[in-house]
Amino acid sequence: MKNIIFIILVLGVGFTFSNCGNPTEKPTTISKKTLPFLGFHDTDSISGDTIYHTVRPFEFMNQDSQKVTNELFDGKVYAVDFFFISCPTICPKLTKQMLRVHEKFKDNPDFLMVSHTVDTKHDTIPRLKSYAENLGADTDKWHFVTGEKREIYEIAEDYFSVALENADAPGGYDHSGRIILLDGKGRVRSFCNGTEPEEVDEFMKDIEWLLAQKS
């Protein structure tokens, strides 16, 4: 019988989501000696190898009308968030912290970033391009993506995040304020509340640790 372990519960990592009206998330404490593999994992009944949770195959379009797929991130450490341009509450704080991460690691060839808009109706490719330019983002390293609404909302679940329409939420959307860290095999290794600078400080240490494993 396969052993299914929810490693997040074992580690006691809380999954308190933040929407646009409530930016509060519980801090995450992870030893810098190692990073866990977050999510359900299983054991292959034949080989006995551990099978870790990975993000499903995806295909989105970025601010330059280029396809962004899993292949782009193969072998790379990358950070992910969900936002929308007209967000009236947590997004400016989240983007400010994403910029900090971008500035610190943009020169590392093994690190990338991707931001998914949850407002696929209004955040068109030209708007995403203008948004990225206004931020001064290096769009070879930081991709701002859109796509089918359903696919973006579903992949948020793979990242242990939240993205959904909610007429009662400020701006009309709920989404997590999390920044999520993945390794070169698409496995979730860490996350933080992207609206809290102190948590992002720790998150960047996680990035450094994961990048060091590649050297």
N, C-alpha and C positions, 0 to 999 in steps of 0.2 A: 504493500500500500504506500502510495506516495506521501511524503511528508511535506505538508504545506505550512509554511511559517510566515507569519506577518511580522517581518523584522521591525517594522516601525512600532508596533505595540510592545514588542519585547524590549526595545530601547526606551520606551516611554516618551517618544516624540509626539507632542500634541499636534493635532490637525485642527486648529482653530482658524477659520478662514476670515479674511477681511474683505468687505465689499466697499463700494464707493462711499457709503455713508458711515462706515465704521472701520477705521484703519488700524484697529488694535489686534495684534497677534501675539501669542505667547512666545517668549524667547526660546531659541533652540540651543542646546549645549551639546557639542560633539567634540570628543577628544581629537586634538590635532595629530596624535600618533597614528591615527588611521581614520578613514571615513567608511561608514557602513554602506551596504547596498540597500537602498530603501525600496519598500514595496514587497509584495508577495514573491517568494521564490520557492522553487520546487527541486526535486531530485530526479534526474533521468533514470528511468527504471532499468535501462540496459547498461549505460556507461557508469552510472553512479555520479556523474558530474552535476554540480549545482546549476540550475537554470534560474537566472535572475530576471526580475522584471525589466523590460526594455520598452522604449517608446515605439509605438507602431509606425509603419512606413507612412510618410507624408509627402505632399507636394503642394507648396504654396508659391505665391508670386511676391517678389520683393519690390522695393521702391524703384528699381531700375528695370522693371518688367522682366526680370530673370527668374527662372524656376529655382526654388529652394527645396531640396529634398534631403533625405537622410544621408545620402552619399556625400554631401558637402561637409558633414560633420564627422564622417568616419575618421577615427584616429585623433579627433580633436576634443579638447575640453571646451565645453560651452555653457553659457548662462542664458536663461530664458525668462521672459516675463510676458504678461498680458496687460494691455492698456487700451485707451482710445483717445484720440486727439482732443476731443471736446470735453473730456472728463473734468468735472468741476471740483473734484475733491482730492483723492489720493494720488492720481497720476503725476501731477507735477513733482510731488515728493519722490515718487518711485523713479521717475525719469532722471531726476537730479542724482540719485544714488547709482542708477545704471551708468550715468555719465562718469561718475567716479571710478566705477569698475572698468569702463571702457578706457579711460585715460591711463589707468594703471597697467593694463594688460594689452593695449592695442598693438604694441610692437612685438608681442610674443607670437610667433607663427603657429603655435599649437593651441591658440585660444580664439574663440569666436563668440558672438552674441546674436540672439534673435528675439525680437519683440513682435508679438502677435496682436494685431488690432482685434478687438471684440466687436467693433462697430463696422462691419463689412459693407454696410450700405453707404455710409458717408466717408469713411477713410479710404478713398480711392488711391490708386497707385500714384497719380500726380500729387495728391495731398500728402501721402507718406513720404514722397521724395522731398517735397518742400519742408516737411517737418524734420526730416533727417538733416537737411542742409542747414536749417535754422539752429539745430543742435550742434552743428559742426562735427557730426559723426563721420568716421571713416567707414563708408558703406561697403568696403571690401571685408571689413571685420565685424560690422554690426548691421544685421539685416532687419528691416521693418517689413513684415509680411502680412498679406491678406489672402483670402481664399473663400471657399464655401463656408458659410456660417456654421453649418452643422459640423464640418470637419474640424474647424478651429475649436468649437465648444467641446467636441469629443476628445480631441488630443489634450485639452487642458486636464482632463481626468488622468491621462497617462503621466502628466507632470505633477500630479497630486495638487492641482490648482483648481480654480473655479472660473468659469466664463459663461454668462447667460444673460439673456434679456430680462429686464425687470422694470416694468413701467413705474413702479414705486421708488426705484433707486434714483439717486441724483444722476442725471444724464441718461437714464434709461437702461443702464447695464450694471450688473454685479460682476465683479472680478476680484480675484485675490491680489493683494499687494506683495505677493511673494516674488523673490528671485530664486530660480531653481538652477542647480548645478548638475551637469551630466558629464560622464566620462566618454572616452572615445568609442565605446560600444553602445552608447545610447542608454546607459543605466543611470538612474537618479542617485546622486551621492550626498547631496546636501541642499538645504534651502534656508532662506532667512526672510524676515519681514523687511521688504525693500523700502519701507518708509522710515525705518529707524537706523540712523547712521552707525550706532554702536553695533547693531547686528550685522550691518554690511561690512564693518571692519573685520568681524570674525569670519564672515563669509569669504572675504578676500584672502584670509589665511587658509581657508579650505581650498580655494582656487590654487594658491601657491603650493599647497601640499600635493594636490592632484597633478599639477604640472610637473612637480619634482619627480613623480613616479615615472614620467615619460623620459626623463633624462638618464 
